[in-house]
Amino acid sequence: MTIHAIRRYGDRILGLKEALADLDDIEAVDAMIGMRVDVPAIRTWLAFYGGVGVRHGAVGVCRDGVGLVLKGGKVVTVLSRRGERRRRA
């Protein structure tokens, strides 16, 4: 997976978008570590589910409401519609 994917996980899944807004991807991941976010666990989760998708030739994977976009055998970004679903409910 890419650093960008980890950052987007923080932005979109953990709700850290505002806290990470003015940072590049490396700075954002460093900030997540500083906030005591379990970045190694995020890496493991993305690598596992992304790897399953890559092995099956997928361009994306959806797991637990989290969308993983795959390109070149890597998770390149993370998507979520969780907030959108909450607004509709």
Number of C-alpha atoms within 10 A of each C-alpha: 21 15 17 18 24 24 29 24 26 22 21 17 18 11 13 16 16 8 13 19 11 10 13 12 18 13 14 24 23 16 16 20 13 10 9 9 15 11 17 11 10 16 16 12 12 23 17 13 16 27 19 13 21 20 9 8 11 15 16 18 19 15 9 7 12 16 18 25 20 22 15 8 15 19 27 20 21 24 17 18 12 13 11 9 9 8 7 6 5
